[in-house]
Amino acid sequence: MPKAAIALGSNLGDRQEHLSQAIQQLSTFGQVLAVSTFRDTAPVGYLDQPHFLNGACLLETGLTPLILLREMLEIERKMGRNRAIVPQKGPRVLDLDLLLYDDLVLHEHGLTLPHPAMHERLFVLEPLAEIAPEWVHPVLHSTIAELRDSLS
């Protein structure tokens, strides 16, 4: 069964509870294989907002990447995120990003895999390297640990 790597973030309300609820909801789409520790991180890009709590999880799922992405966006919506009224990198109750889906490379319908900016974001690579250090980025051909180390 395919394995997906998902980044999690929250900077409004009870951040830890939001991430925990998101993981619980993701588990309805398959088996959560691993969850990183959560890290307090400064915002990037849009700086006038609270710090984030970031993490990552691995999900074994039978859902296709596009259906998984739709379900992830629905989780965000149910938990109070309204993408239409908040700046793109602005404050949010929950942010879920599909980073990797096995070794798939995909560019279609609002989904690019692997996530096009993941290798530039330490707040993504640190938690992902904790739970999947040997996963090889299918475009860059480096492990997650190597990508993290190149930014540290």
GUDREN-975521 format. One record per residue (C-alpha): residue in three letters; y negated, z negated, x. Coordinates in steps of 0.001 Angstrom, whole numbers, plus 500000, padded with zeros to 6 digits. Example, Ala and Ser with C-alpha at 12.3 -4.5 7.8 and 13.67 -1.06 7.14 Angstrom:
<atoms>
Ala504500492200512300/Ser501060492860513670/
</atoms>
This chain:
<atoms>
Met500000500000500000/Pro496500500822501339/Lys494369498144502963/Ala490607497866502471/Ala488050495944504506/Ile485189494582502412/Ala481948492956503566/Leu480524490145501434/Gly476989488806501342/Ser474780486570499221/Asn471317485071499685/Leu470437483689496263/Gly471686480564494507/Asp474947478957495598/Arg475813481560498213/Gln479225480142499081/Glu480235479915495439/His479147483512494844/Leu481274484755497750/Ser484244482672496629/Gln483986484021493078/Ala483773487582494395/Ile486941487103496457/Gln488712485673493420/Gln487674488711491367/Leu488716491110494148/Ser492165489522494077/Thr492676491006490611/Phe492781494456492284/Gly495552493609494748/Gln496397490975497317/Val493698489380499447/Leu495345489310502875/Ala492619487513504837/Val489162486019504428/Ser486802485315507315/Thr484706482222507666/Phe481257482605506147/Arg478244482856508459/Asp474576482094507838/Thr472590485132508994/Ala468972486208509032/Pro468009489157506826/Val467741492596508434/Gly465241495257507400/Tyr463576493539504436/Leu462664490224506106/Asp460752488374503355/Gln463812486763501771/Pro466236483857502291/His469033483896504859/Phe472353485427503866/Leu475820484012503873/Asn478089486816505114/Gly481820487256505412/Ala484607489794505136/Cys487980490101503485/Leu491011492349503673/Leu492458493581500400/Glu495754495349499921/Thr495268497481496818/Gly496693500355494868/Leu493224501412493717/Thr491752504588495153/Pro488592504119497242/Leu486274505425494509/Ile487814503235491816/Leu487706500223494147/Leu484020500894494845/Arg483284501136491101/Glu485088497842490502/Met483157496191493353/Leu479853497359491867/Glu480954495974488500/Ile481659492578490105/Glu478134492637491562/Arg476676493518488162/Lys478628490804486322/Met477422488243488842/Gly473776489160488273/Arg472866491905490714/Asn470595494561489256/Arg470228497334491825/Ala467521499052489729/Ile464894496290490008/Val465378494838493514/Pro464387496562496770/Gln467384498226498452/Lys467743495572501174/Gly466119492834499101/Pro467463489495497859/Arg470718489538495939/Val473221487207494371/Leu476056489344495725/Asp476494492341497973/Leu479920493942498399/Asp480407496856500796/Leu483574498869501238/Leu483780499195505011/Leu487182500723505705/Tyr490104501990503671/Asp493119502420505934/Asp492106505146508408/Leu490472507318505754/Val487368509368506558/Leu485580510334503332/His482181511699502241/Glu481908512094498466/His480259510866495253/Gly478199508065496772/Leu480977506801499041/Thr481188507309502779/Leu484132505879504685/Pro484064504302507078/His480815502622506069/Pro478173504604507981/Ala476231501619509366/Met478970499021509884/His479112499580513651/Glu475382498714513901/Arg475580495378512063/Leu476707492269513861/Phe476678490351510558/Val479425492740509405/Leu481383493078512653/Glu481628489362513503/Pro483457488297510337/Leu485537491480510275/Ala486576490988513919/Glu487738487486513007/Ile490309488851510529/Ala490965492406511795/Pro490036492650515489/Glu492519495437516259/Trp491636497683513289/Val490493500975514830/His487379502630513444/Pro488698506078512439/Val485589507955513620/Leu484454505968516660/His488026505263517871/Ser487123501737518956/Thr488563498514517608/Ile486438496242515466/Ala486456493710518317/Glu485185496348520754/Leu482429497382518355/Arg481419493735517903/Asp481394493153521658/Ser479187496210522212/Leu476503494584520006/Ser476828490998521247/
</atoms>
